[in-house]
Amino acid sequence: MRRFHSFAGLAAALLVIFMATTGFVLSLQPIADAVTTIPATGSLSVATVADRVAQDLPGVERLVRSASGQLVAYTLDDGVRSAVVVDPDSGAAVGAYAPSAFFSFITDLHRSFLLGSFGHGMAGLAALAILALAVSGMLLLVAKMGGWRKLFASSRGTGSQRLHTDLARIGVVVLLLTSLTGAYMSAVNFELLPESAGEMFSFAPASAGEGAAPIASLDALAALPLSDLRELSFPAVGDASDVFTVTTSAGQGYVDQGTGAMLAFTPNSVWQQAYEFIYLLHTGQGAPVIALLVGLGALTVPLLAVTGTIIWWTRRRSTPHIAGNAPWRAADTIVLVGSEAGSSWGFAATLHAALTQQGQRVHVAAMNDLRGSYPQAARLIVLAATYGDGAAPASARQFLAKLERFASTPSFSVLGFGDQSFAHFCGFAAEVDAALAAKGLRRLVPFTGVDRQSAGDFAAWGSLLGQQLGMSLVLSHVPKLPPTSRLVLAERTLYGMEVQAPVVVLKFKAPKPNGFLGGRLPRFNVGDLVGIVPPGSDVPRYYSLASASSDGMLEICVRKQSGGLCSEFLHSLPPGGEIDIFIRSNPDFRPDGGRRPLILIGAGAGVAPLAGFVRHNRNRRPVHLFFGGRDPASDFLHRDDLEVALDDGRLASLNATFSRVLGGGYVQSLLTDEAETLRRLVGQGAQIMVCGGRDMADGVRAAIDTCLAPLGLSVDALKQKGMYLEDAY
């Protein structure tokens, strides 16, 4: 389904974008018509209005009422035909009728690309392409979110993935509607489906006329509300046997000009009614609200195309080409990969190269491509990422179903990739490990999880696997780094020396411009991660950002770790020193855009992004910060900034505790003491964000579970709603 969705989107991108863009422009026409149309006051009848028009315009031949309610009279005067807009209340002409040349041109573009029948066919294919994309996208979205009930849960992933998901949830119903109706109308155009059935408007001869009566006195027209009128054709002047021909929303009839009787009436067929209803849904003609919804849905298509292309390209770029990949039938080692964004494939390539060096015939494939059996395989190795909080990633969603029919009996090992900030760390990989064991396969090494793509965790697992296989398996995985930017250290502030826990706040700026180059920071937001590769290492370290690029600086907070290669490098970096960095977006750790309370919880250097969120709280959202340190005189990080934020309303409350002072404690104890406040804020819909060490985050989770138990809530329940976010390390 994902391959189909990607292929259809890429193949038909320009066509679909064109149709959506022109469709959006056309959706403005009913809105413009509604604004410019002269409305009728009261409940006027066709007889009343037609009589007034005939008196003001003696040569009137036809009276046409558009879907918007605009009345147009077509006249013949001294051999000159004209069309004028009339006021329904007075029947007087208010100006010449001049259809919009612009909307007429866009209509032809949208319906046929100005290419006649061939263009109509292309438009029909475009409608089918949008339909296919909408259906496949909806199915993928349901699978990604974990079922229909979770369809509107908080989305996760990169910025492009989140935007793509949110746009799809907004626009998919409208896209399904417009694509289905568009395909139907195209089928009617090519007579693949009937617009009507039989002779809808068969003519019945008029009765012998006794002369024309005043139009206002004609009963059949007097009984017809103006709102039901589509078109009224007047009898030929001087022909007493001619009749009024009236077309309404219900059908077509003929009215005697002398008696006012309805001589015959042919109602619309079911096909005609269906076509008119579908036309209304597709165009919004006469229904500005529908037109607005159709237009907004159409606007999502170009954005979906752009974000979808970015997601496809990112996944494709991060999936390496594995040279020397053995055929699956001849391989003695099968490596299956489950990945959402593609990073797990890089680890698979490293494992493939190391095993191949040891003389193994290795085949690497996606977990979804599990075969029914592998004739030569002695071992099956699964590298499975976990998407979100325990879900299967894109390339592994079919694996467990296919495993039920798996007939081979190789030994196996499962290595999970995940993020310990989620409650179900490597949850899907653990499920795969248990399922393979339940099939009776022998486990080579215990199940292991890799936290945040740690090269060290990967190497340690490889060493254990090599021992079990009787070979030296050295897995030195060096991820391909993105392009870097060079920054200069502008300011440093040291904390924590008195409590033997040095923490430094570093502020970097772009180097001064050199000609047309340099002088600009990369784009980033508070809470994103900056990757820094320290001297003597190929593996980046990541730090949460306390600033946004709009601040004109890049700010991080670094605790000195004993033997920590990067932390020691940064602590020794003097002002004016340079580093090379890259940005990794962290959209899953960002406050929502609402006005509900925000609870920020951090300890030590984990307060850095939280202080950044406070700094950027320009709308004065109620923000409550809980902070834990060692000693207020030594490591009360960002104290001055936070006190200023308290004074100007960007911070509603600051609750701090310190473990090395009398009566102090840890931040989780502070939360327990403030349980009533927490329950009140959560009852108001507060979002909770936690940043800091893993042990601290686990303690905070337990404390909040205890605090919220009287409300029948838990951290897991809040996480499902996107109301509890963690950035733990």
Secondary structure, 3 states (H helix, E strand, C coil): CHHHHHHHHHHCHHHHHHHHHHHHHHHHHHHHHHHHCCCCCCCCEHHHHHHHHHHHCCCEEEEEECCCCCEEEEEEECCEEEEEEECCCCCCEEEECCCCHHHHHHHHHHHHCCCHHHHHHHHHHHHHHHHHHHHHHHHHHHHHHCCHHHCCCCCCCCHHHHHHHHHHHHHHHHHHHHHHHHHHHHHHHCCCCCCCCCCCCCCCCCCCCCCCCCHHHCHHHHCCEHHHEEEEECCCCCCCCCEEEEEECCEEEEEECCCCCEEEEEECCHHHHHHHHHHHHHHCCCCHHHHHHHHHHHHHHHHHHHHHHHHHHHHHHHCCCCCCCCCCCCCCEEEEEECCCCHHHHHHHHHHHHHHHCCCCEEEEEHHHCCCCCCCCCEEEEEEECECCCECCHHHCCHHHHHCCCCCCCEEEEEEEECCCCCCCCHHHHHHHHHHHHCCCCECCCCEEEECCCHHHHHHHHHHHHHHHCCCCCCCCCCCCCCCEEEEEEEEEEECHHHCCCEEEEEEECCCCECCECCCCCCCCCCCEEEECCCCCCCCEEEECCCCHHHCCEEEEEECCCCCHHHHHHHCCCCCCEEEEEEECCCCCCCCCCCCCEEEEEEHHHHHHHHHHHHCCCCCCCEEEEEEECCCCCCCCCHHHHHHHHHHCCCCEEEEEECCCCCCCCHHHHHHHCHHHHHHHHHCCCEEEEEECHHHHHHHHHHHHHHHHHHCCCHHHHHHCCCEEEEEC
